[in-house]
Amino acid sequence: MKKCKKCTEKKGTLVEKPKSEFYKTKDGVLQSNCITCQKAYHKAYTISNKLQIKKQRQKHYMNNLELYQQRYQKNKEKYKESVKNRRNLKTAC
């Protein structure tokens, strides 16, 4: 059993959860917040920083444009086939 830092703060009482309800770091150490609290934090962060995240993604894309173009060229046929399949599924329904 492990204590979740965020759940304990929210409820005001000690909240213990099984170790399976915690993410592990790269070093194999359990994080201090449970999976539920981590997901809630990430969702709130994403919503409140939407514009900043969008700018970061655009900057990364522009800095790595050549890599993305190479990847597209490499997988061009697979991509076209998947689009065709999706269109066929839509028309079949």
C-alpha positions as CSV (number, residue, x, y, z in Angstrom):
1,M,0.0,0.0,0.0
2,K,1.1,3.5,-0.8
3,K,-0.2,7.0,0.1
4,C,-1.4,9.3,-2.7
5,K,-0.2,12.8,-2.0
6,K,-3.1,14.5,-3.9
7,C,-5.9,12.3,-2.7
8,T,-4.8,12.9,0.9
9,E,-4.7,16.7,0.3
10,K,-8.2,16.7,-1.3
11,K,-9.9,14.5,1.3
12,G,-8.0,15.7,4.4
13,T,-7.4,12.1,5.5
14,L,-4.8,9.6,4.8
15,V,-5.6,7.7,1.6
16,E,-3.7,4.5,0.9
17,K,-4.0,2.7,-2.5
18,P,-2.4,-0.5,-3.9
19,K,1.0,0.0,-5.6
20,S,-0.6,-1.0,-8.9
21,E,-2.5,2.3,-8.9
22,F,0.7,4.3,-9.3
23,Y,2.9,5.0,-12.3
24,K,6.5,4.2,-12.2
25,T,9.3,6.6,-13.2
26,K,12.1,5.5,-15.6
27,D,14.1,4.5,-12.6
28,G,11.3,2.2,-11.4
29,V,10.3,4.4,-8.5
30,L,6.6,4.8,-7.8
31,Q,5.3,8.4,-8.2
32,S,3.8,10.2,-5.3
33,N,0.4,10.7,-7.0
34,C,-1.9,7.9,-8.1
35,I,-2.9,7.3,-11.8
36,T,-6.3,9.0,-11.3
37,C,-4.7,12.2,-9.9
38,Q,-2.0,12.2,-12.5
39,K,-4.6,12.0,-15.3
40,A,-6.7,14.7,-13.8
41,Y,-3.6,17.0,-13.4
42,H,-2.6,16.3,-17.0
43,K,-6.1,17.0,-18.4
44,A,-6.3,20.3,-16.4
45,Y,-2.8,21.4,-17.6
46,T,-3.6,20.6,-21.2
47,I,-6.9,22.6,-21.1
48,S,-5.3,25.6,-19.3
49,N,-2.2,25.7,-21.6
50,K,-3.8,24.8,-24.9
51,L,-2.2,27.7,-26.9
52,Q,1.2,27.2,-25.4
53,I,1.2,23.5,-26.2
54,K,0.0,24.2,-29.8
55,K,2.9,26.6,-30.3
56,Q,5.4,24.1,-28.9
57,R,4.1,21.4,-31.3
58,Q,4.2,23.8,-34.3
59,K,7.8,24.8,-33.4
60,H,8.8,21.2,-33.1
61,Y,7.2,20.4,-36.4
62,M,8.9,23.2,-38.2
63,N,12.3,22.4,-36.7
64,N,11.9,18.7,-37.8
65,L,10.0,19.3,-41.0
66,E,12.5,17.3,-43.1
67,L,12.1,14.3,-40.8
68,Y,8.3,14.4,-41.0
69,Q,8.5,14.7,-44.8
70,Q,10.8,11.7,-45.0
71,R,8.5,9.7,-42.8
72,Y,5.5,10.6,-44.9
73,Q,7.3,9.6,-48.1
74,K,8.3,6.3,-46.5
75,N,4.7,5.5,-45.4
76,K,2.8,7.1,-48.3
77,E,1.3,4.0,-49.7
78,K,0.2,2.7,-46.3
79,Y,-1.4,6.1,-45.6
80,K,-3.3,6.1,-49.0
81,E,-4.6,2.5,-48.3
82,S,-5.8,3.4,-44.8
83,V,-7.6,6.5,-46.2
84,K,-9.2,4.3,-48.9
85,N,-10.3,1.7,-46.3
86,R,-11.9,4.4,-44.1
87,R,-13.8,5.9,-47.0
88,N,-15.1,2.4,-48.0
89,L,-16.2,1.8,-44.5
90,K,-18.1,5.1,-44.4
91,T,-19.9,4.4,-47.7
92,A,-20.8,0.9,-46.7
93,C,-22.6,2.1,-43.6
